[in-house]
Amino acid sequence: MNPSILPIMGFKLETTSKDSLRLNLIAINIIKPFLSQVDGVSAVPILGGKTKEYHIVLNQEAMAACSITPSMVQTAVQGANFISSNGFISDYHRMYLSINDALFYNKGDIENCIIRSDGKRVIKVRDIATVVVGVKPEYVKINADGKSSMLVGIIKQPNANLLDVSAALKTKLAELKTVLPKDVRLQPYYVQADFVEGAVKSVTDSLWIGLLLALVVVFLFLRSLKAGITILLTIPVTLGLTLIVLYALGFTINIMTLGAIAASIGLIIDDAIVVVEQFHRTNEMQPNETRINRIKHSFKVLFQSMLGSSISTIVIFIPFFLMSGVAGAYFKVLTSTMIIILICSFFVTWLGLRVFYHFLHPDDGQQTDEEPLIIQPKKWISWFTARPVFSLAFIILLITSMILVSSRLEKGFLPEMDEGSIVLDYASPPGTSLEETDRILRQVEKIIATVPEVESYSRRTGTQMGFFITEPNTGDYLIQLKQKRNRTTDEVSDDIRSQIEATQPALRVDFGQVIGDMLGDLMSSTQPIEIKIYGDNVNNVELIEDTKRYTLSGQNKQGIPETFSVDHCKHTPYGCSKLTADLYMQEWARLYGHRIGVFRMSCIYGTRQFGFEDQGWVAWFVIAALKGRPITIYGDGKQVRDVLEVSDLVNAYDRFVMSDIPHGVFNTGGGVDNTLSLLELISMIEQKTGKTIPLKFMDWRPSDQKAYVSDIRKATSQLGWKPVVTPDAGVAKLFDWVKQNHGLW
């Protein structure tokens, strides 16, 4: 999981006179190269606009007269539009790369492309067709404030400083304005640096408030301004040492580290106050001792308590390092920073505080005849000490309250906050065209425009804020609210939701805020995938459980044979439909002598498989990973299936057709040599995407199988068939196909 895959800045590109084709050319040829020059910028993705393409409209009569077929035109155009290298040429102590550039650069180049030359006549494209300028089909629509627009994103390099990149971009944007046409404007709609600067300011404010409160507490209880100054010096030194350690360890200043610093300021102040208070206590109890001796005595008294307190606090955070998933990624940074701060605080308090106190409280070198201060016992403490039953009752009351209250507390991943912006995710019914979805959303925008708290909005259809792939019927709005408004973000969201549900009931909407939505994009999550596997009788066979899978053992270690019982297996209705077809075809073959092969397939996968939530789990996992959807697994994820690439299945069909077998039943799957568990497939996909896929686990369901592997020995012996494509090769092929054809979903 790397937040650097998400944009740190977003701009909407607007114009008053240019069409979408020209605006797209400006974005690609001017804006993108210009902004890519900034140090720390990794990519400048562009969404929206139109892409120019040339359409060759064939004239059937002219083609017939010249004996030209469409395939001949296609072959000629593809073969003529190329650029290739001829190799290197050395001349005058320099080396040159020579190339053949035959690319089409304009309409005339295509019209003059030669289709056939037979010595009698040269036939060109213009002789049998008309070349027209067209627009490439788009499956994404971008809208800003009710007008078609384009979006330009900025993605930073992983190790780049966010604030430095943002500052450099602002300077570069000022230069870009002098280059762009006067009617073309780049308007920011999202700037992550503003949020980070706000977080830094919050930490700074917290620091100053903490220092002020510490001074007040010290002055009220110790009546010493010098003691307050001692603490004032200790806190910045501790934070400075912490920043040095964070830099040395390769940490960055982000939301988690800033939060840890803000949360730890109280602990730093507590350590400093305890030590300073002990100094004053020692001064009062041992007034005749020298300053150095009093300081030594104070630290001797406090050392074990300070060390034990620091270690016990640090130990509390160690279990957070065992957390996994996105929560673990966040808390590891948070807890690591807090541990560093606590260690730095201990050393600064132990070594530095005595130096500050030594110089701020000079010793006059004179002895005093004052009597040592005698501490009087507190009556209320003695009363509770003498009556432990009341203390025990109070503890029991607290434990009972904790149990009762904790179960009633609302739970969530992020705290409720008002960011002043709304992310509206939407989805029209599956199969809705891009144009129809756009028509529905135009009605939604009329609703948004009437809300008085809305300052501006942008809309993405077929994509989302994280610039990830989605279906043409889904997308999101980013609605920016006015800073001065009478209603909260939640109240505005409820208002918009109620109006949309009343006027556009077919549209499914979900409301959130920017941080939660970006976190969802980072986790690649929008909606769950459910894996449904049927049949319970297989769970009676012997299994070996490993860390990531179950493995068949005993007499079924080679898999489940064709003779395995199908009676009383807790079949679901869906499973019964398969069994009915199986028996129907078997009896049809036996009764009427038809040549029929029954193939009991395990998990089939491959290219051109349009897997969805209920079918085709291998393909669906790959599709979901590239589309940003989480996975819900019923069980523990160790469920194992033998997987078979579709080309191997077709080969099995061919073997049966070519054989002399009149009829038969064959278990057809990958067999024991080609198995995958759910968790193993997830690991394979994570390695290819470079992202952690969030998993949601739920209880086992009736008829779920822990392991099913086909015993394919009968098919191997009678048909001479066995799988060839391994799971690694098959999943890699499927992954590449989905990436290349993402517009199909």
Order of alpha helices (4+ residues) and beta strands (2+ residues): beta-alpha-alpha-beta-beta-beta-alpha-alpha-beta-beta-alpha-beta-beta-alpha-beta-beta-beta-beta-alpha-beta-alpha-alpha-alpha-alpha-alpha-alpha-alpha-alpha-beta-alpha-beta-beta-alpha-beta-alpha-beta-beta-alpha-beta-beta-alpha-beta-beta-alpha-beta-beta-alpha-beta-beta-alpha-alpha
